[in-house]
Amino acid sequence: MTDALPPDTEAAHARKAAISRDDLLAAALRLIGPHRSVSTLSLREVAREAGIAPNSFYRQFRDMDELAVALIALAGQSLRRIVGAARHRADQSNRGIVRGSVQTFFEQMRADDRLLHVLLREGTVGSDAFKHAVDRELTTFEDELRHDLVRLAAKDGVLLHEPALVARAITRLVFAMGASALDSPHERDAELIDQLATMVTMILSGARLMETRRRGRATP
């Protein structure tokens, strides 16, 4: 005959049995650090951090690749919400949308936003599955940015040449510089923000000028 578990032990077992996908994602995030990407985590590490047996992991995810892809998707949603809110605030106040968005991006990166770190790191060091997942999130981000750029240009009474390419150029530039800035001193942030805001403005100005010239050539 097996002895009954103490009430507190029974309660702990019940909690662990009901662990959710969000619990496992949170456990993985806690293990990620400045020099640690999700691609380096093992299933056993995540299970131990979540307080469950390794076999219980499979109730929520097939493997670590599936967990990482879910984490990347969560990171993409978080970033789009943060930067979208920054663009909206700048739009409402008629202040610099480019600089406001870039500054928000850097502030979030420096605020130990591990979800953002996942996006910045996994696109360069993760497996093919991770890289494809990051690319999907960036493509979604680009599509939303394209809609915003077209709307803002129309508000100024101008048009952009190839707005989808403009959104892609801006997104890839920001993420490349962000990934590089992760390992740079915080003291360089103001300089990098200035550089990045100027680069984005140059892309937008160039796209406006190209469209103006294209339409001028098309006019009979």
C-alpha positions, -999 to +999 in steps of 0.1 A: +000+000+000+014+034-010+014+062+016-007+092+007+011+124-002+009+153+023-017+179+013+009+205+003+028+180-019-005+170-035-013+206-043+022+211-058+017+181-080-017+194-091-002+227-101+026+212-121+002+188-139-018+219-150+012+238-164+004+258-195+023+268-226+026+303-212+043+289-181+069+271-203+075+302-224+080+323-193+105+297-180+124+298-212+125+337-211+139+336-176+168+315-188+177+339-217+204+364-210+226+390-228+248+361-241+223+333-241+198+328-269+168+305-269+185+282-295+210+272-268+184+261-243+178+224-236+144+208-229+157+197-195+167+232-186+133+247-194+115+218-177+136+223-145+131+261-146+093+255-149+094+230-121+082+200-141+095+166-152+109+166-187+082+143-200+056+168-189+070+193-214+056+173-243+020+180-231+024+215-245+052+214-271+065+187-295+101+198-290+123+228-283+120+240-318+082+244-314+087+263-281+112+286-298+089+293-327+061+301-303+084+324-284+095+342-316+058+347-325+051+362-291+081+385-295+068+397-328+034+405-314+050+424-285+073+444-307+045+454-332+024+465-303+052+486-287+064+503-319+028+507-332+019+526-300+050+548-303+040+557-339+005+564-328+016+587-300+039+606-323+012+609-350-013+623-325+011+649-312+025+658-347+060+652-334+088+632-351+074+597-358+107+584-371+128+595-341+100+585-317+098+550-331+136+545-331+140+558-296+112+536-284+129+506-300+162+513-283+145+520-249+127+487-251+159+469-261+178+484-231+149+477-207+159+440-207+130+432-230+139+396-235+112+391-261+128+417-282+162+401-276+148+369-289+139+385-323+173+403-325+194+372-318+175+343-332+175+357-367+213+354-368+223+325-346+193+302-344+185+271-365+168+273-399+134+268-382+141+298-359+154+320-387+123+312-408+101+321-378+119+354-373+116+362-410+078+356-408+075+380-379+096+406-397+075+402-428+043+408-408+060+438-392+069+451-426+034+448-439+020+468-410+047+494-414+039+497-451+002+505-443+014+531-418+039+547-442+013+550-470-012+565-446+013+590-432+026+600-467-010+606-479-015+628-448+014+649-460+000+649-496+028+628-510+033+593-523+061+567-518+079+547-545+075+510-538+062+513-502+066+476-496+103+479-504+106+510-482+090+491-453+114+462-458+145+484-460+136+502-428+127+470-409+159+452-419+180+482-412+166+487-377+169+451-368+205+448-381+215+479-361+196+468-331+213+434-331+247+451-333+237+476-306+229+448-281+266+443-275+276+480-277+279+503-246+248+521-236+267+554-239+266+550-277+227+548-278+222+585-284+247+584-313+231+553-328+196+567-324+207+598-343+223+577-370+194+553-374+168+581-374+188+599-401+191+567-422+154+560-420+146+596-429+169+593-459+151+561-471+117+579-468+130+611-485+145+590-513+113+570-518+092+602-520+116+618-545+117+587-567+079+586-569+078+623-577+103+618-606+085+587-618+052+606-620+069+635-637+083+613-664+048+597-668+031+630-673+024+637-711 
